[in-house]
Amino acid sequence: MSQNLDKLLIQLINLYPKCIDLSLERLLKLLEKLGNPHLKIPPVIHIAGTNGKGSTLSYILHILKENNFLVNAYISPHLNSFNERIILNNKEVRTNELFINLQYVKKINANKPITFFEITTATAFYLFSKVKADFLLLETGLGGRLDATNVIKESLIDIITPIGIDHQEFLGKNILKITDEKLGIIKKNSYIIISKQKKQIKLYIKNKIKNRKNKKIFFNDQFKIIEKNKKTFTLEFKKQRFKFKKPLLIGDHQVENLSTAVATILQLNEIGFSFSQKIINSGIIKTKWPGRLEKGELKNIPVYLDGAHNIDGAIQLSKFFLKQKNKVWLIFGMLNNKEIFFYLKKLKPILKGVIAISIPNQKNSFTPEEIFKVCEELKINCFKKSSVTKANSFLLSKIKPNTILISGSLYLVGKIRKHYL
């Protein structure tokens, strides 16, 4: 059945247009033919932003599960298998169930133009409408206002994680235009939680939503971290202080993501749910999120795998390794619609050199030659290799590095992480 699912997914990728024109009309027509499943779903916690969406969702999911709630979730992209994208009652969708429902939705669509993300999102909503749960966690694909997940009519809580420059070809090159798109998920009667943002973005959001008639709006200075050490951090929420265990996920930005997740849970407490500090801590320490500063090894050499692919992601990686006082060799591959020059420029202070590879089985990847030219321009030492196996052999035989970082694309990490774990 797994092979049948893979064939079907390839059919859907090849059959439908690659061009994303950010419109909800096609999807809404398909959903109507399916009986409007997006209107028959559990209370929604909707998450948009540029960075930290997946980690924030994962913290919330694990805390909800720890409190014996049944959770459905929609996550993108995946690392290893498409099943990771759809969570039904706390578990990844079964391959057989996914295959049957994808086939059915494909049949109902009757070969009408629609993107891969739209038709798979329609399938997810169809499944969510059939599998009862206490909550539905929805992560946007890109943007917000015209994202395929934004066909829903209402949400319980809307979360905006840190906003930066990404997907400019769809959302605009102006950071405030991108912010507008992200804010498009906010529904009339929802609670709003805004993660830590750059000053310009925070001021813009405050001005943009000050007249909205939402129940409550919380900025990160209302759930700020006031103290942290190696094992715990203290969060101030509505002038009350709560001490929590630090996450297992690596990096200071993960504590910020966790603070957003915990603020969400504390807000659920305010509206009638019950989460003890013990339950929250238990959920925190059980949270895993592969491909985000995930630690592996290559012949006893530490390897960090991170799917960062935009400038803000590069800044977080740079901060982490500068704090470790550790320079790294980077195995690097990136999709060719990303800001490769500025990404590598931000990483330059922590780099000893770059091994340039293409993302396996990804036509829209920068070639090693293209990466080499950018590194040459930035005066970064670079070697071109045709595969990750050859990159590893070269590092082991010629370089003998102290630390290896793999980054530039979550697709890259997903394709090659098996070599290091």
Buried (B, 14 or more C-beta within 10 A) or exposed (E): EEEEBBEBBEEBEEBBEEEBEBEBEBBBBBBEBBEBBBEEBBEBBBBBBBBBBBBBBBBBBBBBBBBEBBBBBBBBBBBEBBBBBBBBBBEBBEBEBBBEBBBEBBEBBEEEEBBBBBBBBBBBBBBBBEBEBBBBBBBBBBBBBBBBBBBBEEBBBBBBBBBBBBBBEBBBEEBEEBBBBBBBBBBEEBBBBBBBBBEEBBEBBEEBBEEBEBBBBBBBEBBBBEEBEEEEBBBBBEEEEBEBBBBEBBBEBBBBBBBBBBBBBBBBEEEEBEBEEEBBBBBBEBBEBBBBBBEBEBEEBBBBBBBBBBBBBBBBBBBBBEEEEBBBBBBBBBBBBBBBEBBBBBBBEBBBBBBBBBBBEBEEBBBBEBBBBBBEEBEBEBBBBEEBEBBBEBBEEEBEBEBBBBBBBBBBBBBBBEBBE
